Amino acid sequence: MGLPPLKIKQLLDENLHHECEGVGPEHVCVSIAAIANLPSRFGDFQIVAFYNNKDNKEHVAIVHGDVTEAEDVPVRVHSECLTGDVIGSLRCDCRDQLESALRMIGQMERGILLYMRQEGRGIGLINKIRAYALQEQGFDTVDANLALGFRDDEREYSVAAHMLMSLHVKSVRLITNNPKKIEDLTQHGIKVIGRIPHIMPPNEHNQFYLETKAQRSGHLIDFYGRERLPEQADPPIVEGMDEEVLAVIRKYYR
């Protein structure tokens, strides 16, 4: 069961002429524009389309179950990746993370995947391709961004935070390896009560990229046999995971 019809009507009605003080120093104000059913190969979802006054991009929430007024909601904040999500590029783990998160959430009582239009860690598609070209010359993913005049990661999560607020989510468990997401969402008023690790097995094309994320960007991934952080000491198995996800996790933690 997803969002009941009466709750859908309530959410749409309160966002019809929505005005608010906003979130953060830029007063980001988000409103729900539309809600529809979204059956998929990963489960039955509802898709919630959002408008915001910060970037004018069309972000969406993929929702499973009734998340309104709920505590401890599993949430994945996923940044758009055309090359990975759509084309299946092996240079990153984006599509693996997207599909794994949707399968995981689709098997749970409730959960949310926020699909954020922040291509290339916020630098945009063209600049991401420029960064790819620099990586082919020997730059790692961090130095490539810096060489183009950007920070390592240009994403920020005020829009994502207000999307969760608009859905009346009370607290979340974030599906992530990136502590910056936890910090940023917390700073914007989201109660993050836990983390679900989201580690994908590397391949020959993305291992250096993932190693760089771990070594230079602080992502909670370890490739070298060092002692894992406490929250990674045990396999990240969550009740409701299907066998395909469990097989991937068990392979990594053998």
GICOR-V426812 format. One record per helix or strand. SS is the DSSP state (hx for helix, st for strand). FROM is the first residue (numbers start at 1). LEN is the number of residues. If there is no record, write none. Layout:
[[SS/FROM/LEN] [SS/FROM/LEN]]
This chain:
[[hx/5/11] [st/23/1] [st/28/1] [st/30/11] [st/43/10] [st/59/6] [st/73/7] [hx/82/5] [hx/94/13] [st/111/6] [hx/119/4] [hx/125/11] [hx/141/7] [hx/158/9] [st/172/4] [hx/179/9] [st/192/5] [hx/207/10] [hx/230/3] [hx/243/10]]
